[in-house]
Amino acid sequence: MVIEMISYRPFYQTLFRLGITEYYLIYKQGMPSNTLHRIKHGEAITTKTINTLCEILNCQVSDIIEYVPDE
């Protein structure tokens, strides 16, 4: 059985590339800390959240998530 997986690895690469911290997202942009907790633990987030992150970071969806098949 193959398990499909969404990875948030690009999100952290994008934060690093832009010099943005989780502190900035929480305290300056109002991103809920539990959302970042969900991302950090590979849990599901909504498309609305992905949209908000793309707006804040001025980036594409592929800069936030990627599909990684489990082989």
C-alpha positions as CSV (number, residue, x, y, z in Angstrom):
1,M,0.0,0.0,0.0
2,V,1.3,3.4,-1.0
3,I,0.7,6.3,1.4
4,E,0.6,9.8,-0.1
5,M,2.1,12.6,1.9
6,I,2.2,16.4,1.9
7,S,5.5,17.8,3.2
8,Y,5.9,21.3,4.6
9,R,9.7,21.2,3.9
10,P,9.4,24.0,1.3
11,F,7.7,26.3,4.0
12,Y,10.8,26.2,6.2
13,Q,13.1,26.6,3.2
14,T,11.1,29.7,2.2
15,L,11.2,31.1,5.7
16,F,15.0,30.7,5.8
17,R,15.4,32.2,2.3
18,L,13.3,35.2,3.2
19,G,14.9,35.6,6.7
20,I,11.4,35.3,8.4
21,T,10.9,33.7,11.8
22,E,8.0,31.9,13.3
23,Y,8.0,34.7,15.9
24,Y,7.4,37.2,13.1
25,L,4.5,35.1,11.7
26,I,2.9,34.8,15.2
27,Y,3.4,38.2,16.7
28,K,3.6,40.5,13.7
29,Q,1.3,38.8,11.2
30,G,-1.2,37.2,13.7
31,M,-0.7,33.7,12.5
32,P,-2.0,31.3,15.3
33,S,0.8,29.4,17.0
34,N,-1.2,26.2,16.8
35,T,-1.1,26.5,13.0
36,L,2.6,26.6,13.1
37,H,2.6,23.7,15.5
38,R,0.4,21.7,13.0
39,I,2.8,22.5,10.2
40,K,5.8,21.5,12.3
41,H,4.2,18.1,13.1
42,G,3.1,17.4,9.5
43,E,-0.6,17.7,10.3
44,A,-3.2,19.0,8.0
45,I,-3.9,22.7,7.5
46,T,-6.6,24.3,5.4
47,T,-6.3,25.8,1.9
48,K,-7.3,29.1,3.5
49,T,-4.2,28.9,5.7
50,I,-2.0,28.1,2.7
51,N,-3.5,31.1,1.0
52,T,-2.8,33.3,4.0
53,L,0.8,32.1,4.1
54,C,1.3,32.8,0.4
55,E,0.0,36.3,0.9
56,I,2.2,37.0,3.9
57,L,5.3,35.5,2.3
58,N,4.5,36.7,-1.2
59,C,5.1,33.2,-2.6
60,Q,3.5,30.3,-4.5
61,V,1.8,27.2,-3.0
62,S,4.9,25.2,-4.0
63,D,6.9,27.4,-1.7
64,I,4.7,26.1,1.2
65,I,3.9,22.5,0.5
66,E,5.0,19.6,-1.7
67,Y,3.7,16.2,-2.5
68,V,6.1,13.4,-1.5
69,P,4.9,9.8,-2.3
70,D,5.8,7.2,0.3
71,E,7.7,4.5,-1.5
